[in-house]
Amino acid sequence: MKAIESRILLQVLKGGPTEKIGSFELPSDPNGLEKAKVISVGAKVEEVKAGDEVYIYQGAGKEFVKDGEKYRVVSSSEIIVVL
């Protein structure tokens, strides 16, 4: 998979606190943040590179699932901090 233009492809990392509501399991970090790994960056992105770990707000970007793994496509303005 490859990000294009000014987009960043992230893999949402598992292991954060969650809250179960009915049959849904939602992240419940008190700060509203999720940790993710940068998989690919578009040609116009300079702030991060593949392999970086970052924090994003819960629900940032567009999420999709491939082979059971959660991914997000975000813009650089949706990344809170690079670890």
TAKA-V91559 format. One record per helix or strand. SS is the DSSP state (alpha for helix, beta for strand). FROM is the first residue (numbers start at 1). TO is the last residue. If there is no record, write none. Layout:
ss = {SS SS}
from = {FROM FROM}
to = {TO TO}
This chain:
ss = {beta beta beta beta beta beta beta alpha beta}
from = {7 18 24 33 53 62 69 76 79}
to = {12 21 27 41 57 66 75 78 82}
